């Protein structure tokens, strides 16, 4: 069975085609700069690269070009030949407790949640509507980043602001990266031979966006991101946790305008705000050149992660594993070493030779002989998780 996974943004479409009989990706690509003259479409399949450099006016033209590239590669003749299409949706609000088969009611409910994620959900809706026009009777399934965290208890997701205001305006912790946290925790349970419903873990999704999740008995009980993906860890360009009084103070002294607050926190802060780059590889190159701000950014990034591990260990109680994933989590041995150092009293202790070994890119354990809690690296695969969810709904 062939399942196409679409992740549509306001000006891009990321896509991946899966052959589900073998649980493998057979093609992947990206359409970017939609609506601009410098649009670009790329597909990778069969060890080859297929590209178009043409203006792409809208998502409809984007999908037409995607189809052209699929046909050129021989991987898919037409969207109507698919068994299903899965769509990643960032925000399901309080409405969606699970993935859903797309119909008019589901589309309306996603539209009702636009205010919670205006840029993301508008782009997702454009992708869904366009793909439905082009795919005939092929079923579509929406998979939400927020759903995995719907198991959090109210005392964990509620903010300490006036209760009626929070209820009326749907202000609460929703959490994100749920598909990734779900996928890597399931993979960890298999790797450790633990029934998933008994797994206790802390998952660390670390990339340009970063979040931590406390998983107890296979369920999310807390996570670091909140109403939006801004809260929690220090990220590439996002501040993460911050005293709200910092913002009112900066506004009062003229260092920040209220209308610029969102841009200030989401695009000009984080690692970028500290040292001028949001790429951890560049930061570590700068550290090698004795750049003091790069050192500070790295120290702050690792320290915040370590704090969350301690907090979530207290929440989970008995802990089976901590799990590193995401671009930084999977590839940055220096960060993993820095985070794990000083956690031996928790039972977290890694073997630095295993940590530095780049020959194994799959699921792996980094423990030394003193560890009582597993430290794992599990490469995430959100697209496969979405394809698997889509297949479940098709079979139903």
C-alpha positions in Angstrom: 0.0 0.0 0.0 1.2 3.5 -0.9 0.7 6.3 1.6 1.7 9.9 0.9 2.5 12.2 3.9 2.2 15.9 3.4 3.4 18.6 5.8 2.0 21.8 4.2 3.2 25.2 5.4 2.1 28.7 4.4 4.8 28.8 1.6 6.0 25.2 1.4 5.0 21.5 1.1 7.2 18.8 2.5 6.2 15.3 1.3 7.2 11.7 1.6 5.9 8.6 -0.1 5.8 5.3 1.8 5.5 1.7 0.7 3.7 0.5 3.8 4.0 -3.2 3.0 7.7 -2.8 3.8 7.4 0.2 6.1 9.9 2.2 4.1 10.1 5.5 2.3 10.5 5.3 -1.5 10.6 9.0 -2.3 10.7 12.4 -0.5 10.8 16.0 -1.4 10.1 19.6 -0.8 8.4 22.5 -2.6 9.5 25.8 -1.2 9.0 29.5 -1.7 5.4 29.0 -2.9 4.0 32.3 -4.2 7.4 33.7 -5.1 9.4 33.9 -8.3 12.3 31.9 -6.9 10.2 28.8 -6.1 11.9 25.4 -6.0 10.7 21.8 -6.1 12.9 18.8 -5.4 12.2 15.0 -5.3 14.7 12.4 -4.2 14.0 8.8 -5.3 15.8 5.8 -6.8 19.1 7.4 -5.8 18.4 10.3 -8.2 17.4 13.9 -7.7 14.5 15.5 -9.7 14.1 19.3 -9.6 12.1 22.2 -11.0 13.1 25.9 -10.8 9.9 27.7 -11.8 7.5 30.2 -10.2 4.9 28.3 -8.1 1.9 30.5 -7.6 0.0 28.5 -5.0 -0.3 25.1 -3.4 -2.4 23.7 -6.3 0.4 24.4 -8.7 2.9 23.0 -6.2 1.0 19.7 -6.0 0.9 19.5 -9.8 4.6 19.9 -10.0 5.0 17.3 -7.2 3.0 14.9 -9.4 5.2 15.7 -12.4 8.3 14.8 -10.4 6.6 11.6 -9.1 5.8 10.5 -12.7 9.3 11.4 -13.9 10.8 9.3 -11.1 8.5 6.4 -11.8 7.4 6.1 -8.1 3.8 7.3 -8.6 1.7 8.0 -11.7 -1.2 10.0 -10.0 -2.4 10.9 -6.5 -5.5 8.9 -7.3 -3.4 5.8 -7.3 -2.6 6.2 -3.6 -4.2 4.2 -0.8 -4.2 7.2 1.6 -2.8 10.6 2.3 -1.7 11.7 5.8 -1.4 15.3 6.8 0.7 16.7 9.7 -1.3 19.3 11.6 0.5 21.4 14.3 -2.4 22.3 16.5 -5.5 20.4 17.3 -6.4 22.5 20.3 -8.7 20.9 22.8 -10.9 19.6 20.0 -8.9 16.6 18.8 -8.0 13.8 21.1 -6.8 11.5 18.3 -6.0 11.5 14.6 -9.1 11.9 12.3 -10.4 10.9 8.9 -10.9 14.1 7.0 -14.5 15.3 6.3 -16.2 18.6 6.3 -16.7 18.6 10.0 -13.0 17.9 10.7 -12.0 20.7 8.3 -14.3 23.1 10.1 -12.8 22.2 13.5 -9.3 22.7 12.2 -10.4 26.1 11.0 -11.8 26.9 14.4 -8.3 26.3 15.9 -6.6 28.7 13.5 -6.2 31.4 16.2 -4.0 29.0 18.2 -1.5 28.5 15.3 -2.4 30.9 12.5 0.5 30.4 10.2 0.7 26.7 10.6 -2.9 25.7 10.5 -3.7 27.9 7.5 -0.9 26.3 5.5 -2.1 22.8 6.6 -5.6 23.6 5.5 -4.4 24.8 2.1 -2.5 21.6 1.6 -5.5 19.4 2.6 -8.0 21.1 0.4 -5.7 21.2 -2.6 -4.7 17.5 -2.2 -8.4 16.5 -1.8 -9.2 18.1 -5.2 -6.4 16.2 -6.9 -6.8 12.8 -5.3 -10.4 11.7 -6.1 -11.7 9.2 -3.5 -8.4 8.6 -1.8 -9.0 8.9 2.0 -7.2 11.7 3.9 -6.1 11.5 7.6 -5.0 14.4 9.8 -2.4 13.7 12.5 -1.9 16.3 15.2 1.3 17.3 17.0 -0.7 18.0 20.1 -2.7 14.8 20.4 0.0 12.7 22.2 0.0 15.3 25.0 -3.8 15.2 25.6 -3.2 12.6 28.3 -1.7 15.3 30.6 -3.6 15.9 33.8 -5.2 19.3 34.3 -2.8 20.2 37.1 0.1 19.8 34.6 -1.5 21.6 31.6 -3.3 24.5 33.4 -1.6 27.9 33.9 -1.9 29.8 37.1 -4.0 32.7 35.6 -7.6 33.4 36.4 -9.4 30.2 35.8 -12.4 31.5 33.9 -10.1 33.5 31.5 -8.1 30.4 30.7 -11.2 28.3 30.1 -12.9 30.9 27.9 -9.9 31.5 25.8 -8.6 27.9 25.7 -5.3 29.0 27.3 -3.4 25.9 28.5 -0.4 23.8 27.8 -0.9 21.8 24.6 2.6 20.6 23.8 4.1 19.9 20.4 6.5 17.4 18.7 3.9 14.8 19.9 4.4 12.6 16.9 8.1 12.5 17.5 7.9 11.9 21.2 5.3 9.1 20.6 7.5 7.4 17.9 10.8 7.4 19.8 9.2 6.2 23.0 7.5 3.3 21.2 10.9 2.5 19.5 12.6 2.6 22.9 10.1 0.2 24.4 10.8 -2.3 21.6 14.5 -1.7 22.0 14.4 -2.3 25.8 11.9 -5.1 25.5 9.4 -3.3 27.8 5.7 -3.3 27.2 4.9 0.2 26.0 2.1 0.7 28.5 4.8 0.2 31.3 7.5 2.4 29.8 8.6 5.4 31.9 10.9 7.7 30.0 12.0 11.3 29.4 12.2 12.0 25.6 14.4 14.9 24.4 13.5 16.2 20.9 16.4 18.5 20.2 16.7 20.5 17.0 16.1 24.1 15.9 12.8 23.6 17.8 13.3 21.6 21.0 11.0 20.0 23.7 11.1 17.5 26.5 8.3 15.1 27.4 7.7 13.1 30.6 6.2 9.7 29.7 4.7 7.6 32.5 3.3 4.1 31.6 3.4 5.0 27.9 1.5 8.3 28.2 2.6 11.9 28.1 2.1 13.4 31.6 4.0 16.7 31.0 5.9 18.5 28.3 8.0 21.6 28.0 6.2 23.4 25.2 3.0 25.2 26.1 0.2 27.1 24.5 2.6 27.6 21.6 6.0 26.1 20.7 7.8 29.0 22.5 7.9 27.7 26.1 10.5 25.4 27.6 14.0 24.7 26.3 16.3 27.2 24.7 15.9 26.7 20.9 17.5 28.0 17.7 15.7 31.3 17.7 13.2 30.9 20.5 13.8 32.0 24.0 12.1 29.2 25.8 11.2 29.8 29.5 11.4 33.5 30.5 10.1 35.7 33.3 7.1 37.6 31.7 8.3 40.7 33.6 11.3 40.8 31.3 9.1 41.8 28.5 7.1 44.5 30.4 10.4 45.9 31.7 11.9 46.1 28.2 8.8 47.8 26.9 8.8 50.3 29.7 12.4 51.3 29.2 12.1 51.5 25.4 14.1 48.3 24.6 11.1 46.6 23.0 7.9 47.6 21.4 4.7 45.6 22.2 4.0 44.9 18.5 7.5 43.4 18.1 7.3 41.0 21.1 6.3 37.9 19.1 9.2 38.4 16.6 11.6 39.2 19.5 10.8 36.0 21.3 10.4 33.6 18.4 12.9 34.8 15.8 15.6 36.9 17.5 16.2 35.0 20.8 17.4 31.6 21.7 20.9 30.5 20.6 20.7 33.1 17.8 20.1 35.9 20.2 23.0 34.9 22.5 25.7 34.3 20.0 24.5 35.2 16.5 23.8 31.8 15.0 21.1 29.2 15.6 23.1 26.3 14.1 24.7 24.1 16.8 27.4 23.1 14.3 28.5 26.7 13.8 28.3 27.3 17.6 30.7 24.4 18.2 33.1 25.7 15.5 33.0 29.1 17.3 33.7 27.4 20.6 36.8 25.8 19.0 37.9 29.3 18.2 37.4 30.4 21.9 34.3 32.5 21.1 32.9 33.3 24.6 29.3 33.9 23.6 29.2 30.6 21.7 30.5 28.9 24.9 27.8 30.7 26.9 25.0 29.7 24.4 26.1 26.0 24.5 26.3 26.0 28.3 22.8 27.6 28.6 21.3 25.1 26.1 22.7 22.1 27.9 21.9 23.5 31.4 18.2 24.0 30.6 17.9 20.4 29.3 19.5 19.1 32.4 17.1 21.1 34.6 14.1 19.6 32.8 15.5 16.0 33.1 15.7 16.6 36.9 12.2 18.0 37.0 10.6 15.3 34.9 12.5 12.5 36.8 10.6 13.8 39.9 7.3 13.7 37.9 7.8 10.2 36.5 9.3 8.5 39.5 10.8 5.2 38.4 12.6 5.9 35.2 13.6 3.4 32.5 15.4 5.7 30.0 16.2 9.1 28.7 16.0 9.3 25.0 17.8 11.8 22.7 16.3 12.5 19.3 16.1 15.2 16.6 18.9 16.7 14.6 20.9 17.9 17.6 19.9 15.0 19.9 20.9 12.3 17.4 24.1 13.9 16.1 25.7 16.1 18.7 27.9 13.9 21.0 29.3 17.0 22.8 25.9 18.1 23.8 24.9 14.6 25.0 28.1 14.4 27.1 27.5 17.8 28.6 23.9 17.1 29.5 24.6 13.7 31.1 27.7 14.7 33.0 26.8 15.1 36.7 23.8 12.9 36.6 25.4 9.8 38.0 23.5 10.2 41.3 20.3 9.7 39.1 21.8 6.5 37.6 22.5 8.2 34.3 26.0 7.5 33.2 27.3 7.2 29.6 30.3 5.6 28.0 32.0 8.4 26.0 33.5 6.0 23.4 29.9 4.8 22.6 28.7 8.4 22.6 31.4 9.4 20.1 30.9 6.4 17.8 29.4 7.6 14.6 29.4 4.2 12.9 25.9 3.2 14.3 23.2 5.6 13.1 20.3 3.5 14.3 18.7 2.9 17.7 21.5 2.7 20.3 22.4 2.7 24.0 25.2 4.8 25.4 25.4 3.4 29.0 28.5 2.6 30.8 28.7 -0.1 33.5 27.6 2.2 36.3 24.3 3.2 34.7 21.0 2.1 36.2 18.9 4.2 33.8 19.3 3.7 30.1 20.5 6.6 27.9 19.3 6.0 24.3 19.7 7.6 20.9 16.6 6.9 18.8 16.4 8.6 15.4 12.9 10.1 15.0 10.7 9.4 12.0 7.6 11.6 12.3 6.6 11.0 8.7 6.6 7.2 9.1 4.5 7.7 12.3 2.0 9.8 10.3 1.9 7.1 7.5 1.3 4.4 10.1 -1.6 6.4 11.7 -3.1 7.0 8.2 -2.9 3.3 7.5 -4.8 2.5 10.7 -7.7 4.7 9.7 -7.8 3.3 6.2 -8.1 -0.2 7.6 -10.9 0.8 9.9 
